[in-house]
């Protein structure tokens, strides 16, 4: 199919979508509305790229004709234009291939991010706190909403565990590569000899699940309530407001005690539980469809070491794509776009390479 034919086909589909978006049944269905708008956004970008390809091909053809004409001056000018147009056409065709990669169905979702201190004791908890702040700063820059679902603070600061819900435009599409082990190398404040310590925390990024995504029956749950403990301000320990939910079929356990209200704690715990069960469900479905799609940067294996944050050298390294930046302070302050953009590009290139072979 030529670019002209493909562009006409897309314009026809865009017309169908615009018509569907005006129908009452669409306006009544949030799921259908979201699906159609997502498809429309994708098709508009593809259509714009196809128009650019068509225009560039036409101009390149004109220049090639002029370059072989009888007018020496016009021929020279046309010849000078050809390399730039050829390069532009190649780039546009590559961009089109990227746009035609099937989207991750989770890309438009929010995320439930779980950050846990690993090896390294108090220093690991402090590092987990730094990583949480890094993502919080990034969320602010992106205009996302952030809500702490659950937190267990360390005695000396930082977090043994913190779970946060991030919502907004394209949250999962930007953060889905962050799952794994994050390692820090720095001199702890308590270290008198100046010796560098290594500690770590794990990050898990789960797509936010809605009730329609995962069916959870009430008889599959055991709900325990208990008195909150640890930091939390006055009256946090005076009522049985903390909630622990156990999903009996899978043994998944979620606890929440941050709110003074038992109802709010249960709602937060259920949100985390749904997200954990959704990723298990999707992993099982993906395994059935294909065992080959293990992206270099997107496997999300929590046990895989993905990053090193070296404070003495001000160095940040992402081991999956061999990216090293000497701007650690900026990254910890939320300037993550250069890293995330590089991860997305690497993932796209891997998918395109696999497609060309298959």
Residue frames relative to the residue before (quaternion, step in Angstrom):
aa qw qx qy qz dx dy dz
X 1.0000 0.0000 0.0000 0.0000 0.00 0.00 0.00
X 0.4001 -0.7239 0.5101 0.2360 3.58 -0.85 1.00
X 0.6719 -0.4873 0.3650 0.4218 3.55 -1.32 0.29
X 0.6184 0.5492 -0.3384 0.4489 3.59 1.07 -0.78
X 0.6797 0.4956 -0.2847 0.4597 3.58 0.89 -0.97
X 0.6557 0.5138 -0.3017 0.4638 3.54 0.99 -0.91
X 0.6590 0.5193 -0.3076 0.4489 3.57 1.00 -0.84
X 0.6395 0.5160 -0.3188 0.4724 3.58 1.03 -0.77
X 0.6321 0.5377 -0.3170 0.4592 3.57 1.05 -0.84
X 0.6719 0.4907 -0.2918 0.4718 3.58 0.96 -0.89
X 0.6424 0.5197 -0.3304 0.4561 3.60 0.96 -0.81
X 0.6190 0.5354 -0.3346 0.4672 3.58 1.09 -0.71
X 0.6689 0.4906 -0.2924 0.4758 3.58 0.97 -0.90
X 0.6221 0.5333 -0.3448 0.4579 3.61 1.01 -0.72
X 0.6304 0.5285 -0.3266 0.4654 3.57 1.07 -0.74
X 0.6422 0.5217 -0.3113 0.4674 3.57 1.05 -0.83
X 0.6534 0.5139 -0.3087 0.4623 3.57 1.00 -0.87
X 0.6531 0.5156 -0.3158 0.4559 3.59 0.90 -0.91
X 0.6417 0.5133 -0.3148 0.4749 3.57 1.07 -0.75
X 0.6649 0.5133 -0.2946 0.4557 3.56 0.99 -0.91
X 0.6394 0.5529 -0.3211 0.4271 3.58 1.06 -0.77
X 0.6715 0.4932 -0.2937 0.4686 3.58 1.19 -0.43
X 0.5501 0.6376 -0.3919 0.3705 3.59 1.23 -0.25
X 0.5862 -0.6130 0.4023 0.3446 3.62 -1.00 0.79
X 0.6539 0.5228 -0.3302 0.4360 3.61 0.95 -0.82
X 0.6222 0.5206 -0.3376 0.4774 3.58 1.17 -0.59
X 0.6611 0.5187 -0.3007 0.4511 3.57 0.92 -0.92
X 0.6740 0.4889 -0.2950 0.4687 3.59 1.17 -0.58
X 0.7222 0.4114 -0.2314 0.5056 3.60 1.22 -0.39
X 0.3309 -0.7642 0.5238 0.1791 3.57 -0.40 1.24
X 0.6412 0.5375 -0.3230 0.4423 3.58 1.01 -0.81
X 0.6801 0.4802 -0.2823 0.4767 3.58 0.91 -0.96
X 0.6268 0.5409 -0.3287 0.4544 3.58 1.00 -0.84
X 0.6707 0.4943 -0.2930 0.4691 3.57 0.90 -0.92
X 0.6536 0.5264 -0.3122 0.4453 3.58 0.94 -0.90
X 0.6845 0.4837 -0.2839 0.4658 3.58 0.90 -0.92
X 0.6597 0.5010 -0.3126 0.4648 3.60 0.96 -0.80
X 0.6238 0.5297 -0.3334 0.4682 3.58 1.08 -0.72
X 0.6589 0.4936 -0.3026 0.4802 3.58 0.95 -0.91
X 0.6507 0.5303 -0.3194 0.4397 3.58 0.95 -0.86
X 0.6405 0.5290 -0.3212 0.4546 3.58 0.95 -0.91
X 0.6653 0.5051 -0.2959 0.4632 3.58 0.96 -0.91
X 0.6890 0.4901 -0.2827 0.4529 3.59 0.89 -0.93
X 0.6068 0.5518 -0.3546 0.4490 3.60 1.05 -0.69
X 0.6602 0.5001 -0.3050 0.4701 3.60 0.95 -0.87
X 0.6478 0.5048 -0.3140 0.4764 3.59 1.00 -0.83
X 0.6525 0.5298 -0.3072 0.4464 3.57 0.95 -0.91
X 0.6509 0.5149 -0.3156 0.4599 3.58 0.94 -0.88
X 0.6567 0.5046 -0.3062 0.4695 3.58 1.01 -0.82
X 0.6365 0.5238 -0.3238 0.4644 3.60 1.02 -0.79
X 0.6282 0.5255 -0.3306 0.4690 3.60 1.01 -0.80
X 0.6442 0.5132 -0.3128 0.4731 3.59 1.00 -0.85
X 0.6435 0.5224 -0.3193 0.4594 3.59 0.99 -0.84
X 0.6571 0.5148 -0.3042 0.4591 3.57 0.91 -0.94
X 0.6726 0.4959 -0.2922 0.4652 3.60 0.90 -0.94
X 0.6767 0.4933 -0.2924 0.4617 3.58 0.96 -0.93
X 0.6252 0.5299 -0.3334 0.4661 3.61 1.02 -0.76
X 0.6573 0.5174 -0.3025 0.4569 3.57 0.97 -0.90
X 0.6774 0.4850 -0.2893 0.4715 3.57 0.94 -0.94
X 0.6322 0.5323 -0.3281 0.4576 3.58 1.03 -0.80
X 0.6358 0.5261 -0.3216 0.4643 3.58 1.02 -0.81
X 0.6414 0.5217 -0.3172 0.4646 3.58 1.02 -0.82
X 0.6745 0.5009 -0.2931 0.4563 3.57 0.94 -0.91
X 0.6424 0.5204 -0.3235 0.4604 3.57 1.02 -0.76
X 0.6391 0.5105 -0.3179 0.4794 3.56 1.07 -0.77
X 0.6767 0.4985 -0.2876 0.4592 3.58 0.93 -0.93
X 0.6423 0.5556 -0.3312 0.4111 3.58 1.01 -0.76
X 0.7301 0.3825 -0.2316 0.5167 3.56 1.18 -0.49
X 0.4536 0.7075 -0.4286 0.3316 3.59 1.30 0.29
X 0.6789 -0.5257 0.3600 0.3650 3.53 -1.38 0.02
X 0.6270 0.5331 -0.3447 0.4514 3.61 1.18 -0.41
X 0.3834 -0.7650 0.4691 0.2185 3.64 -0.34 1.23
X 0.6747 0.4990 -0.3034 0.4514 3.59 0.92 -0.92
X 0.6690 0.4838 -0.2872 0.4858 3.59 0.94 -0.90
X 0.6260 0.5461 -0.3249 0.4521 3.57 1.05 -0.82
X 0.6645 0.5034 -0.3021 0.4623 3.59 0.97 -0.87
X 0.6535 0.5132 -0.3098 0.4622 3.58 0.97 -0.89
X 0.6609 0.5070 -0.3039 0.4623 3.58 0.97 -0.88
X 0.6398 0.5385 -0.3206 0.4449 3.58 0.99 -0.84
X 0.6490 0.5179 -0.3126 0.4614 3.57 1.09 -0.74
X 0.6585 0.5181 -0.3038 0.4535 3.61 1.14 -0.62
X 0.5834 0.6513 -0.3652 0.3196 3.60 1.03 -0.76
X 0.6684 0.4998 -0.3422 0.4318 3.70 0.75 -0.85
X 0.6684 0.5060 -0.3031 0.4531 3.60 0.95 -0.87
X 0.6620 0.4958 -0.2986 0.4762 3.58 1.02 -0.83
X 0.6289 0.5333 -0.3279 0.4611 3.58 1.04 -0.77
X 0.6539 0.5064 -0.2992 0.4759 3.56 1.01 -0.89
X 0.6511 0.5163 -0.3107 0.4614 3.59 0.99 -0.86
X 0.6546 0.5175 -0.3110 0.4550 3.59 0.97 -0.88
X 0.6336 0.5286 -0.3221 0.4642 3.58 1.03 -0.79
X 0.6627 0.5020 -0.2971 0.4696 3.57 0.98 -0.88
X 0.6505 0.5192 -0.3130 0.4575 3.59 0.97 -0.85
X 0.6565 0.5021 -0.3114 0.4690 3.59 0.98 -0.81
X 0.6281 0.5083 -0.3364 0.4836 3.59 1.09 -0.66
X 0.6375 0.5241 -0.3246 0.4620 3.59 0.97 -0.84
X 0.6326 0.5339 -0.3288 0.4546 3.58 1.03 -0.78
X 0.6332 0.5278 -0.3271 0.4620 3.58 0.99 -0.83
X 0.6435 0.5151 -0.3164 0.4695 3.58 1.02 -0.83
X 0.6711 0.5051 -0.2954 0.4553 3.59 0.93 -0.90
X 0.6820 0.4903 -0.2800 0.4649 3.59 1.16 -0.59
X 0.4388 0.6536 -0.4829 0.3835 3.60 1.27 0.06
X 0.4941 -0.6613 0.4621 0.3241 3.64 -0.76 0.96
X 0.4454 -0.7148 0.4650 0.2729 3.60 -0.74 0.98
X 0.5120 -0.5834 0.5265 0.3470 3.54 -1.24 0.52
X 0.4485 -0.7221 0.4487 0.2757 3.63 -0.64 1.03
X 0.6611 0.5125 -0.3057 0.4547 3.58 1.23 -0.35
X 0.4459 0.7593 -0.4239 0.2118 3.59 1.22 -0.39
X 0.7246 0.4349 -0.2549 0.4700 3.60 1.02 -0.72
X 0.5237 0.6488 -0.4081 0.3718 3.58 1.25 -0.04
X 0.4913 -0.5611 0.5543 0.3696 3.49 -1.40 0.17
X 0.3460 -0.7355 0.5336 0.2337 3.58 -1.24 -0.08
X 0.2441 -0.6616 0.6732 0.2225 3.47 -1.41 0.33
X 0.1009 -0.8145 0.5712 0.0101 3.56 -0.52 1.22
X 0.1293 -0.7904 0.5978 0.0350 3.54 -0.81 1.09
X 0.0555 -0.7921 0.6077 -0.0144 3.57 -0.71 1.12
X 0.0106 0.8167 -0.5742 0.0566 3.58 -0.69 1.11
X 0.4708 -0.6524 0.5174 0.2916 3.54 -1.03 0.85
X 0.2214 -0.7793 0.5755 0.1119 3.55 -0.99 0.89
X 0.8150 -0.1466 0.1435 0.5419 3.54 -0.94 -0.92
X 0.6440 0.5490 -0.3812 0.3723 3.55 -1.03 0.76
X 0.4396 -0.7450 0.4316 0.2558 3.59 1.27 0.21
X 0.8470 -0.0826 0.0861 0.5181 3.57 -0.99 -0.95
X 0.6274 0.5450 -0.3380 0.4418 3.57 1.03 -0.75
X 0.6274 0.5270 -0.3281 0.4700 3.60 1.08 -0.73
X 0.6477 0.5116 -0.3158 0.4679 3.58 1.02 -0.79
X 0.6348 0.5152 -0.3223 0.4772 3.59 1.03 -0.76
X 0.6506 0.5103 -0.3070 0.4713 3.56 1.03 -0.82
X 0.6110 0.5395 -0.3423 0.4673 3.60 1.05 -0.77
X 0.6326 0.5252 -0.3194 0.4710 3.56 1.10 -0.74
X 0.6463 0.5156 -0.3154 0.4659 3.59 1.02 -0.79
X 0.6505 0.5087 -0.3120 0.4698 3.58 1.02 -0.81
X 0.6215 0.5286 -0.3365 0.4702 3.58 1.04 -0.78
X 0.6573 0.5006 -0.3126 0.4686 3.60 0.92 -0.87
X 0.6111 0.5645 -0.3462 0.4337 3.59 1.01 -0.81
X 0.7036 0.4408 -0.2677 0.4889 3.59 0.88 -0.94
X 0.6065 0.5495 -0.3545 0.4523 3.60 1.10 -0.62
X 0.6504 0.5008 -0.3103 0.4795 3.57 0.98 -0.88
X 0.6487 0.5194 -0.3187 0.4560 3.57 0.97 -0.86
X 0.6347 0.5351 -0.3210 0.4559 3.57 1.00 -0.87
X 0.6354 0.5262 -0.3236 0.4634 3.59 1.01 -0.81
X 0.6529 0.5170 -0.3093 0.4590 3.58 0.97 -0.89
X 0.7080 0.4562 -0.2510 0.4770 3.58 1.09 -0.76
X 0.4551 -0.6907 0.4447 0.3436 3.57 1.25 -0.25
X 0.4095 0.7100 -0.4709 0.3262 3.59 1.18 0.55
X 0.4289 -0.6592 0.5495 0.2820 3.54 -1.30 0.37
X 0.1228 -0.8002 0.5861 0.0321 3.57 -0.93 0.94
X 0.0268 0.7949 -0.6041 0.0491 3.57 -0.92 0.94
X 0.3538 -0.7230 0.5537 0.2133 3.58 -0.78 1.02
X 0.2673 -0.7828 0.5474 0.1268 3.55 -0.75 1.11
X 0.7806 -0.0980 0.1203 0.6055 3.55 1.04 -0.85
X 0.0355 0.8084 -0.5861 0.0411 3.58 -1.05 0.73
X 0.0814 -0.7512 0.6529 0.0540 3.53 -1.10 0.82
X 0.2321 -0.8133 0.5227 0.1069 3.52 -0.31 1.28
X 0.4439 -0.6557 0.5426 0.2803 3.53 -1.28 0.52
X 0.6302 -0.5609 0.3829 0.3764 3.60 -1.15 0.56
X 0.7696 0.3410 -0.1717 0.5118 3.57 1.08 -0.73
X 0.7098 -0.4096 0.2486 0.5164 3.56 1.22 0.39
X 0.6977 0.4261 -0.3320 0.4706 3.54 -1.22 0.34
X 0.4441 -0.6947 0.5079 0.2495 3.54 -1.29 -0.26
X 0.4001 -0.6492 0.5884 0.2688 3.50 -1.15 0.72
X 0.7692 -0.1064 0.0815 0.6248 3.53 1.16 -0.75
X 0.0718 0.7693 -0.6343 0.0239 3.55 -1.09 0.74
X 0.1326 -0.7767 0.6143 0.0414 3.54 -0.96 0.96
X 0.0199 -0.8203 0.5694 -0.0493 3.56 -0.71 1.11
X 0.2888 -0.7372 0.5901 0.1578 3.55 -1.13 0.78
X 0.0711 -0.7980 0.5985 -0.0004 3.58 -0.70 1.12
X 0.0032 0.8101 -0.5847 0.0434 3.57 -0.76 1.05
X 0.3748 0.6951 -0.5492 0.2732 3.53 -1.16 0.69
X 0.7261 -0.4185 0.3077 0.4505 3.57 -1.26 -0.27
X 0.8809 -0.0005 -0.0156 0.4731 3.56 -0.81 1.08
X 0.2072 0.8195 -0.5176 0.1325 3.59 1.11 0.55
X 0.7060 0.4601 -0.2848 0.4569 3.59 0.73 -1.02
X 0.6190 0.5607 -0.3519 0.4226 3.60 1.02 -0.76
X 0.7133 0.4370 -0.2514 0.4868 3.60 1.12 -0.63
X 0.7855 0.3721 -0.1747 0.4627 3.59 0.99 -0.77
X 0.4769 0.7224 -0.4249 0.2650 3.62 1.20 -0.21
X 0.6594 0.5046 -0.3163 0.4589 3.61 1.21 -0.31
X 0.5475 0.6694 -0.3701 0.3394 3.60 1.27 -0.04
X 0.5110 0.6595 -0.4223 0.3545 3.62 1.23 -0.21
X 0.5562 0.5911 -0.4602 0.3599 3.54 -0.99 0.90
X 0.6408 -0.5115 0.4051 0.4046 3.54 -1.33 -0.23
X 0.1509 -0.7628 0.6262 0.0564 3.54 -0.86 1.08
X 0.1381 -0.8207 0.5535 0.0317 3.58 -0.63 1.14
X 0.1508 -0.7887 0.5914 0.0742 3.55 -1.01 0.84
X 0.1117 -0.7509 0.6480 0.0624 3.54 -1.17 0.74
X 0.3219 0.7302 -0.5476 0.2518 3.57 -0.51 1.20
X 0.5101 -0.6128 0.5028 0.3339 3.53 -1.35 0.20
X 0.3690 -0.7413 0.5103 0.2321 3.63 -0.51 1.10
X 0.6126 -0.5695 0.4031 0.3715 3.58 -1.16 0.59
X 0.6913 0.4817 -0.2747 0.4632 3.59 1.10 -0.65
X 0.5622 0.6124 -0.3814 0.4042 3.59 1.28 -0.16
X 0.2450 -0.8150 0.5128 0.1126 3.59 -0.38 1.25
X 0.6931 0.4902 -0.2848 0.4452 3.59 1.09 -0.59
X 0.4892 -0.6854 0.4205 0.3376 3.58 1.26 -0.07
X 0.3972 0.7345 -0.4674 0.2904 3.57 1.22 0.35
X 0.4269 -0.7037 0.5114 0.2468 3.58 -0.96 0.92
X 0.1791 -0.7742 0.6009 0.0867 3.56 -0.92 0.97
X 0.2302 -0.7418 0.6109 0.1534 3.55 -1.20 0.54
X 0.1041 0.7685 -0.6254 0.0863 3.54 -0.87 0.98
X 0.2357 -0.7975 0.5471 0.0957 3.56 -1.23 0.20
X 0.0957 -0.7399 0.6540 0.1253 3.50 -1.39 0.19
X 0.3405 -0.7229 0.5580 0.2238 3.56 -1.20 0.45
X 0.1576 -0.7632 0.6215 0.0799 3.53 -1.14 0.75
X 0.0435 -0.7689 0.6375 0.0210 3.56 -0.96 0.90
X 0.1328 -0.7867 0.6009 0.0484 3.58 -0.79 1.05
X 0.0533 -0.8140 0.5778 -0.0258 3.56 -0.49 1.24
X 0.4653 -0.6591 0.4985 0.3173 3.62 -0.92 0.79
X 0.4845 -0.6705 0.4775 0.2963 3.56 -0.90 0.93
X 0.2211 -0.7999 0.5503 0.0921 3.56 -0.77 1.05
X 0.2739 -0.7216 0.6091 0.1824 3.53 -1.18 0.65
X 0.7056 -0.4839 0.3092 0.4152 3.55 -1.24 0.37
X 0.6626 0.5152 -0.3127 0.4447 3.59 1.06 -0.71
X 0.6045 0.5910 -0.3539 0.4001 3.61 1.22 -0.41
X 0.8024 0.1170 -0.0204 0.5848 3.56 0.99 -0.84
X 0.2729 -0.7579 0.5720 0.1545 3.56 -0.74 1.04
X 0.0033 0.7853 -0.6174 0.0468 3.55 -0.66 1.15
X 0.2363 -0.7856 0.5597 0.1176 3.56 -0.54 1.17
X 0.5858 -0.6163 0.4002 0.3417 3.57 -1.03 0.81
X 0.6789 0.4886 -0.3099 0.4521 3.61 1.03 -0.68
X 0.5932 0.5490 -0.3685 0.4592 3.60 1.31 0.02
X 0.6845 0.4844 -0.2640 0.4766 3.57 1.30 -0.14
X 0.1219 -0.7194 0.6733 0.1195 3.51 -1.26 0.62
X 0.1088 -0.8095 0.5767 0.0167 3.55 -0.62 1.16
X 0.0677 -0.7873 0.6129 -0.0020 3.56 -0.70 1.15
X 0.1503 -0.7661 0.6174 0.0968 3.57 -1.04 0.79
X 0.0486 0.7982 -0.5964 0.0695 3.55 -1.04 0.75
X 0.6172 -0.5573 0.4083 0.3766 3.55 -1.29 0.23
X 0.4883 -0.6795 0.4658 0.2878 3.56 -0.87 0.99
X 0.1296 -0.7783 0.6104 0.0700 3.55 -1.20 0.56
X 0.7150 0.4424 -0.3219 0.4352 3.54 -1.26 0.37
X 0.7638 -0.3529 0.2507 0.4787 3.59 -1.31 -0.11
X 0.3093 0.7708 -0.5188 0.2022 3.55 -1.06 0.66
X 0.5808 -0.6163 0.3768 0.3753 3.57 1.19 0.14
X 0.7229 -0.4388 0.3133 0.4321 3.53 -1.33 0.11
X 0.8484 0.2176 -0.1989 0.4396 3.52 -1.26 0.74
X 0.4622 0.6902 -0.4642 0.3073 3.60 1.20 -0.05
X 0.7438 0.4095 -0.2191 0.4806 3.58 1.12 -0.63
X 0.5740 0.6504 -0.3605 0.3429 3.60 1.22 0.02
X 0.7658 0.2609 -0.1750 0.5611 3.61 1.23 -0.20
X 0.5203 -0.6164 0.4865 0.3357 3.55 -1.26 0.41
X 0.1624 0.8317 -0.5092 0.1503 3.58 0.52 1.22
X 0.5751 0.5920 -0.3857 0.4123 3.60 1.18 -0.44
X 0.1636 -0.7972 0.5791 0.0479 3.55 -1.07 0.83
X 0.0624 -0.7572 0.6491 0.0368 3.53 -1.08 0.85
X 0.0923 -0.8023 0.5895 0.0169 3.58 -0.71 1.13
X 0.1137 -0.7799 0.6139 0.0434 3.55 -0.88 1.00
X 0.2492 -0.7410 0.6065 0.1446 3.55 -0.82 1.05
X 0.3707 -0.8062 0.4188 0.1931 3.55 -0.12 1.33
X 0.6650 0.5159 -0.3455 0.4151 3.67 0.81 -0.77
X 0.7868 0.2985 -0.1590 0.5163 3.61 1.03 -0.73
X 0.4264 -0.7053 0.4648 0.3236 3.61 1.22 -0.36
X 0.4017 0.7175 -0.4760 0.3120 3.60 1.26 0.23
X 0.1045 -0.8033 0.5862 0.0164 3.57 -0.84 1.04
X 0.0166 -0.7824 0.6222 -0.0199 3.56 -0.92 0.97
X 0.0866 -0.7935 0.6017 0.0286 3.57 -0.93 0.94
X 0.0264 0.7812 -0.6236 0.0086 3.55 -1.18 0.61
X 0.0407 0.8133 -0.5768 0.0649 3.57 -0.85 1.01
X 0.3977 0.7673 -0.4419 0.2403 3.59 1.25 0.13
X 0.7248 0.4130 -0.2373 0.4978 3.57 1.05 -0.75
X 0.5105 -0.6294 0.4854 0.3280 3.56 -1.21 0.49
X 0.6679 0.4876 -0.2836 0.4855 3.56 1.25 -0.44
X 0.4612 -0.6801 0.5025 0.2687 3.56 -0.85 1.01
X 0.6305 0.5468 -0.3305 0.4407 3.59 1.03 -0.82
X 0.6758 0.4856 -0.2963 0.4687 3.59 0.93 -0.90
X 0.6377 0.5211 -0.3284 0.4624 3.57 1.01 -0.79
X 0.6514 0.5055 -0.3224 0.4651 3.59 0.98 -0.80
X 0.6411 0.5278 -0.3279 0.4505 3.61 0.97 -0.81
X 0.6568 0.4985 -0.3066 0.4755 3.58 0.99 -0.84
X 0.6531 0.5164 -0.3118 0.4579 3.57 0.93 -0.89
X 0.6483 0.5147 -0.3186 0.4619 3.60 0.99 -0.79
X 0.6224 0.5382 -0.3437 0.4525 3.60 1.04 -0.71
X 0.6578 0.4890 -0.3031 0.4860 3.58 0.96 -0.88
X 0.6427 0.5306 -0.3222 0.4489 3.60 0.93 -0.89
X 0.6600 0.5085 -0.3203 0.4508 3.61 0.86 -0.90
X 0.6587 0.5075 -0.3147 0.4577 3.59 0.97 -0.81
X 0.6478 0.5090 -0.3242 0.4650 3.59 0.99 -0.78
X 0.6824 0.4775 -0.2873 0.4731 3.58 0.95 -0.86
X 0.6093 0.5565 -0.3566 0.4382 3.61 1.08 -0.67
X 0.6823 0.4822 -0.3086 0.4547 3.60 0.84 -0.90
X 0.6087 0.5306 -0.3507 0.4743 3.61 1.12 -0.64
X 0.6514 0.5185 -0.3026 0.4639 3.57 0.95 -0.93
X 0.6916 0.4754 -0.2842 0.4636 3.59 0.86 -0.92
X 0.6163 0.5406 -0.3430 0.4586 3.59 1.05 -0.72
X 0.6536 0.5092 -0.3074 0.4681 3.57 0.99 -0.84
X 0.6582 0.5025 -0.3037 0.4713 3.59 0.99 -0.85
X 0.6555 0.5087 -0.3111 0.4634 3.59 0.97 -0.83
X 0.6366 0.5330 -0.3224 0.4547 3.57 1.04 -0.79
X 0.6390 0.5196 -0.3230 0.4662 3.57 1.06 -0.73
X 0.6925 0.4823 -0.2765 0.4597 3.57 0.96 -0.91
X 0.8011 -0.1469 0.1468 0.5613 3.56 0.86 -0.90
X 0.2679 -0.7586 0.5733 0.1551 3.54 -1.00 0.84
X 0.5851 0.6307 -0.3502 0.3705 3.55 1.29 -0.16
X 0.6622 0.5402 -0.3242 0.4057 3.61 1.05 -0.67
X 0.2443 0.7175 -0.6056 0.2425 3.52 0.09 1.36
X 0.2208 -0.8243 0.5076 0.1188 3.55 0.15 1.26
X 0.5973 -0.5914 0.4171 0.3457 3.52 -1.09 0.78
X 0.8052 0.2461 -0.1268 0.5244 3.57 0.94 -0.81
X 0.7322 0.4709 -0.2322 0.4338 3.58 1.20 -0.17
X 0.3866 0.7479 -0.4811 0.2444 3.60 1.17 0.22
X 0.2811 -0.8097 0.4802 0.1862 3.59 1.15 -0.55
X 0.3264 0.7561 -0.5086 0.2514 3.58 1.16 0.45
X 0.3912 -0.7573 0.4714 0.2265 3.59 -0.53 1.17
X 0.6755 0.5050 -0.3034 0.4434 3.59 1.14 -0.53
X 0.5790 0.6025 -0.3734 0.4029 3.60 1.25 -0.20
X 0.3770 -0.7059 0.5514 0.2357 3.58 -0.91 0.95
X 0.0882 -0.8431 0.5300 0.0226 3.57 -0.46 1.15
X 0.8241 0.1713 -0.0422 0.5383 3.60 1.06 -0.71
X 0.0799 -0.7387 0.6604 0.1083 3.50 -1.34 0.39
X 0.1489 -0.7611 0.6291 0.0532 3.54 -0.94 1.03
X 0.0491 -0.8266 0.5601 -0.0233 3.58 -0.20 1.29
X 0.2861 -0.8144 0.4862 0.1363 3.56 -0.26 1.32
X 0.6480 0.5256 -0.3589 0.4183 3.67 0.80 -0.81
X 0.7538 0.3600 -0.1980 0.5128 3.59 1.05 -0.74
X 0.3819 -0.7282 0.4819 0.3026 3.59 1.28 -0.14
X 0.4765 0.7076 -0.3854 0.3518 3.53 1.24 0.59
X 0.1352 -0.7530 0.6414 0.0581 3.53 -1.12 0.87
X 0.0005 -0.8086 0.5878 -0.0265 3.60 -0.82 0.98
X 0.1444 -0.7332 0.6572 0.0982 3.52 -1.00 0.91
X 0.3393 -0.8084 0.4521 0.1644 3.55 -0.34 1.32
X 0.5996 0.5993 -0.3697 0.3804 3.61 1.11 -0.52
X 0.7967 0.2165 -0.1082 0.5538 3.57 1.01 -0.78
X 0.4412 -0.7279 0.4288 0.3027 3.57 1.33 0.34
X 0.3490 0.7272 -0.5004 0.3145 3.53 0.96 0.96
X 0.0034 -0.7892 0.6137 -0.0232 3.57 -0.79 1.04
X 0.0224 -0.7869 0.6161 -0.0284 3.55 -0.86 1.06
X 0.2644 -0.7543 0.5786 0.1625 3.57 -1.03 0.77
X 0.5142 0.5963 -0.4332 0.4386 3.53 0.78 1.13
X 0.0557 0.8628 -0.5001 0.0484 3.55 1.02 0.90
X 0.6583 0.5208 -0.3282 0.4332 3.61 0.85 -0.88
X 0.6464 0.5134 -0.3176 0.4666 3.59 1.00 -0.81
X 0.6523 0.5187 -0.3125 0.4558 3.58 0.97 -0.88
X 0.6806 0.4757 -0.2880 0.4770 3.59 0.91 -0.88
X 0.6503 0.4832 -0.3112 0.4967 3.58 1.26 -0.35
X 0.6858 -0.5338 0.2638 0.4185 3.56 1.27 0.30
X 0.5104 0.6305 -0.4373 0.3881 3.61 1.23 0.17
X 0.1296 0.8484 -0.4925 0.1446 3.54 0.53 1.25
X 0.4510 0.7313 -0.4405 0.2604 3.61 1.17 -0.29
X 0.6532 0.5068 -0.3537 0.4374 3.67 0.82 -0.78
X 0.6543 0.5056 -0.3056 0.4721 3.58 1.07 -0.76
X 0.6972 0.4759 -0.2760 0.4596 3.57 0.80 -1.03
X 0.6306 0.5270 -0.3361 0.4601 3.60 1.00 -0.79
X 0.6554 0.5073 -0.3122 0.4644 3.60 1.00 -0.80
X 0.6431 0.5190 -0.3150 0.4667 3.59 1.05 -0.77
X 0.6447 0.5132 -0.3155 0.4705 3.58 0.98 -0.86
X 0.6564 0.5125 -0.3084 0.4598 3.59 0.93 -0.90
X 0.6536 0.5124 -0.3140 0.4601 3.59 0.96 -0.86
X 0.6458 0.5147 -0.3149 0.4679 3.57 1.01 -0.81
X 0.6551 0.5125 -0.3095 0.4608 3.58 0.94 -0.87
X 0.6566 0.5111 -0.3115 0.4589 3.59 0.95 -0.88
X 0.6413 0.5194 -0.3230 0.4633 3.58 1.02 -0.76
X 0.6482 0.5091 -0.3165 0.4696 3.59 0.98 -0.81
X 0.6649 0.5009 -0.3001 0.4658 3.60 0.94 -0.90
X 0.6375 0.5213 -0.3263 0.4641 3.58 1.03 -0.78
X 0.6576 0.5011 -0.3076 0.4711 3.57 0.98 -0.83
X 0.6412 0.5260 -0.3189 0.4588 3.60 1.06 -0.73
X 0.6635 0.5125 -0.3129 0.4464 3.58 0.97 -0.83
X 0.6507 0.5013 -0.3111 0.4779 3.57 1.16 -0.61
X 0.7336 0.4349 -0.2313 0.4682 3.54 1.03 -0.87
